[in-house]
Amino acid sequence: MRWTDINNNYLIVKHSITQKLKNKCDVETPPKNKSSIRTLQIPLPLIKILKEHKKRQMKIHNFSEDSRILGDGKCVRYTALQQKNILYSKLAKVKTIKIVLLISTKIRYAGII
């Protein structure tokens, strides 16, 4: 996600990232399906967090509205998320679940979908 993907209190999902390409950089493309392009309302608590995060990012020398929201110019790696997921699951002594299930559950809980 980039800051340009946020319009007022809405997130416009219009990108897909392919990460696991051998010897290549990440590739940003339109989503595979037209139904994957969508607009989601952002909950107020998350809007406040994003505004604070943007203020911090604006202090960075190369900030632009086209900057990624997370990852300092690079995509947050799936493997990094998975490693943290495993670590925190072990610390909490709970079963590790797939990242996709975790994300969709949190989004539903937040009322985004």
VOBA-1610 file (N, C-alpha, C; in pm, whole numbers, padded with zeros to 5 digits, always signed):
BEGIN
Met+00083-00117+00000Met+00000+00000+00000Met+00088+00124+00000Arg+00040+00221-00071Arg+00108+00351-00076Arg+00012+00456-00021Trp+00067+00569+00018Trp-00017+00677+00070Trp-00118+00723-00035Thr-00082+00712-00162Thr-00175+00752-00269Thr-00293+00656-00279Asp-00286+00541-00214Asp-00397+00446-00214Asp-00504+00482-00111Ile-00476+00584-00031Ile-00573+00629+00069Ile-00634+00760+00022Asn-00766+00763+00018Asn-00839+00883-00023Asn-00945+00909+00083Asn-00930+01022+00153Asn-01015+01052+00269Asn-01004+00937+00368Asn-01113+00871+00399Asn-01109+00761+00496Asn-01125+00626+00427Tyr-01081+00617+00303Tyr-01096+00495+00226Tyr-00962+00446+00171Leu-00944+00316+00170Leu-00828+00252+00110Leu-00871+00192-00022Ile-00803+00227-00128Ile-00833+00174-00260Ile-00732+00063-00289Val-00781-00059-00296Val-00695-00175-00323Val-00688-00191-00474Lys-00570-00164-00530Lys-00555-00172-00675Lys-00420-00229-00717His-00346-00287-00621His-00215-00343-00649His-00206-00485-00595Ser-00121-00562-00656Ser-00085-00694-00608Ser+00067-00703-00617Ile+00129-00764-00520Ile+00276-00776-00518Ile+00313-00923-00528Thr+00401-00955-00623Thr+00457-01089-00633Thr+00596-01082-00573Gln+00620-01160-00467Gln+00746-01150-00395Gln+00843-01264-00423Lys+00797-01382-00442Lys+00886-01498-00446Lys+00934-01529-00587Leu+00995-01432-00651Leu+01051-01451-00784Leu+01201-01475-00771Lys+01252-01578-00835Lys+01395-01609-00825Lys+01476-01501-00895Asn+01574-01447-00823Asn+01669-01350-00877Asn+01604-01225-00935Lys+01486-01190-00888Lys+01418-01070-00938Lys+01365-00988-00821Cys+01342-00862-00847Cys+01280-00775-00747Cys+01131-00803-00740Asp+01066-00751-00637Asp+00921-00762-00627Asp+00857-00697-00749Val+00745-00752-00791Val+00674-00698-00906Val+00536-00652-00861Glu+00505-00526-00888Glu+00374-00470-00854Glu+00288-00471-00980Thr+00172-00537-00970Thr+00082-00550-01084Thr-00062-00524-01039Pro-00153-00505-01133Pro-00294-00500-01094Pro-00334-00638-01040Pro-00434-00645-00954Pro-00479-00776-00905Pro-00524-00866-01020Lys-00522-00997-00996Lys-00557-01094-01100Lys-00704-01082-01142Asn-00791-01051-01048Asn-00935-01044-01076Asn-00986-00901-01060Lys-01083-00863-01142Lys-01142-00729-01129Lys-01209-00712-00993Ser-01263-00821-00939Ser-01330-00813-00809Ser-01231-00785-00696Ser-01102-00806-00721Ser-01000-00778-00619Ser-00972-00629-00606Ile-01008-00552-00708Ile-00995-00406-00701Ile-01117-00355-00625Arg-01091-00296-00509Arg-01203-00256-00424Arg-01166-00137-00338Thr-01267-00078-00278Thr-01249+00036-00189Thr-01302-00004-00052Leu-01217+00013+00050Leu-01252-00026+00186Leu-01252+00097+00277Gln-01353+00108+00359Gln-01356+00217+00457Gln-01258+00183+00569Ile-01181+00283+00610Ile-01082+00263+00716Ile-01145+00304+00849Pro-01140+00216+00950Pro-01197+00251+01081Pro-01123+00370+01144Leu-01195+00450+01221Leu-01137+00571+01283Leu-01011+00544+01365Pro-01006+00439+01449Pro-00882+00415+01524Pro-00762+00394+01432Leu-00783+00325+01321Leu-00674+00302+01227Leu-00636+00430+01154Ile-00732+00516+01126Ile-00703+00645+01061Ile-00609+00727+01149Lys-00636+00729+01279Lys-00550+00803+01372Lys-00408+00747+01371Ile-00396+00616+01372Ile-00264+00552+01370Ile-00191+00585+01240Leu-00262+00578+01128Leu-00201+00607+00998Leu-00153+00752+00990Lys-00232+00845+01044Lys-00191+00986+01042Lys-00062+01008+01122Glu-00052+00944+01238Glu+00070+00956+01320Glu+00189+00893+01247His+00165+00778+01185His+00272+00710+01112His+00319+00795+00994Lys+00225+00859+00926Lys+00261+00943+00811Lys+00345+01063+00856Lys+00311+01121+00971Lys+00391+01232+01023Lys+00536+01189+01046Arg+00554+01068+01101Arg+00689+01016+01123Arg+00760+00994+00990Gln+00689+00938+00893Gln+00750+00912+00762Gln+00786+01041+00690Met+00708+01146+00712Met+00734+01273+00643Met+00867+01334+00686Lys+00920+01293+00800Lys+01049+01342+00847Lys+01165+01274+00775Ile+01134+01167+00701Ile+01237+01095+00626Ile+01270+01175+00501His+01398+01180+00467His+01448+01263+00357His+01377+01240+00224Asn+01352+01115+00185Asn+01296+01086+00054Asn+01146+01059+00055Phe+01073+01109+00152Phe+00929+01083+00160Phe+00856+01146+00041Ser+00758+01073-00010Ser+00665+01129-00109Ser+00530+01063-00085Glu+00425+01120-00141Glu+00292+01062-00127Glu+00286+00924-00191Asp+00379+00894-00281Asp+00383+00764-00347Asp+00465+00662-00267Ser+00514+00701-00149Ser+00591+00610-00064Ser+00500+00498-00013Arg+00561+00382+00011Arg+00485+00272+00072Arg+00455+00308+00218Ile+00340+00265+00265Ile+00299+00293+00402Ile+00387+00214+00499Leu+00419+00090+00466Leu+00505+00006+00550Leu+00623-00044+00467Gly+00733-00071+00531Gly+00845-00136+00465Gly+00956-00044+00421Asp+00949+00086+00448Asp+01057+00179+00413Asp+01102+00165+00268Gly+01006+00165+00177Gly+01038+00157+00035Gly+01034+00018-00023Lys+01041-00082+00064Lys+01032-00220+00019Lys+00905-00282+00078Cys+00860-00387+00015Cys+00744-00458+00069Cys+00785-00533+00195Val+00693-00541+00290Val+00717-00624+00407Val+00710-00769+00359Arg+00815-00844+00384Arg+00825-00981+00334Arg+00730-01075+00406Tyr+00669-01163+00331Tyr+00581-01265+00387Tyr+00658-01350+00488Thr+00782-01383+00456Thr+00862-01466+00546Thr+00888-01395+00679Ala+00906-01264+00675Ala+00926-01188+00800Ala+00799-01193+00885Leu+00684-01176+00821Leu+00556-01185+00894Leu+00538-01325+00953Gln+00571-01426+00873Gln+00555-01564+00918Gln+00647-01594+01037Gln+00771-01545+01034Gln+00863-01568+01145Gln+00810-01503+01274Lys+00758-01381+01264Lys+00701-01315+01382Lys+00576-01389+01430Asn+00496-01436+01335Asn+00376-01511+01369Asn+00412-01635+01451Ile+00512-01708+01408Ile+00557-01828+01479Ile+00612-01792+01616Leu+00695-01689+01622Leu+00755-01646+01749Leu+00648-01609+01852Tyr+00555-01522+01812Tyr+00455-01475+01908Tyr+00354-01584+01943Ser+00327-01677+01852Ser+00240-01789+01884Ser+00304-01876+01991Lys+00434-01901+01977Lys+00506-01982+02078Lys+00508-01910+02212Leu+00537-01780+02210Leu+00540-01704+02336Leu+00405-01704+02406Ala+00298-01698+02327Ala+00163-01696+02384Ala+00110-01837+02411Lys+00188-01938+02368Lys+00149-02079+02385Lys+00015-02109+02320Val+00001-02058+02196Val-00118-02086+02116Val-00074-02146+01983Lys-00168-02209+01916Lys-00139-02270+01786Lys-00111-02162+01682Thr-00010-02183+01600Thr+00022-02091+01491Thr-00077-02113+01378Ile-00135-02004+01327Ile-00226-02015+01214Ile-00165-01944+01095Lys-00216-01974+00977Lys-00165-01913+00855Lys-00188-01762+00858Ile-00092-01687+00806Ile-00101-01541+00802Ile-00230-01496+00733Val-00267-01560+00625Val-00388-01521+00551Val-00510-01527+00642Leu-00520-01632+00722Leu-00633-01644+00815Leu-00627-01538+00922Leu-00508-01509+00971Leu-00491-01407+01073Leu-00533-01270+01021Ile-00489-01236+00901Ile-00521-01105+00843Ile-00671-01093+00819Ser-00733-01194+00759Ser-00875-01184+00729Ser-00959-01176+00857Thr-00915-01247+00963Thr-00985-01240+01091Thr-00975-01100+01150Lys-00855-01040+01149Lys-00836-00906+01204Lys-00916-00803+01125Ile-00919-00817+00994Ile-00994-00723+00911Ile-01142-00731+00942Arg-01193-00853+00954Arg-01335-00869+00987Arg-01364-00811+01125Tyr-01275-00837+01222Tyr-01292-00787+01358Tyr-01293-00633+01359Ala-01210-00573+01277Ala-01202-00428+01272Ala-01321-00368+01197Gly-01401-00451+01134Gly-01519-00401+01063Gly-01489-00350+00924Ile-01373-00386+00868Ile-01339-00337+00735Ile-01417-00414+00628Ile-01436-00546+00649Ile-01516-00624+00552Ile-01625-00698+00625
//
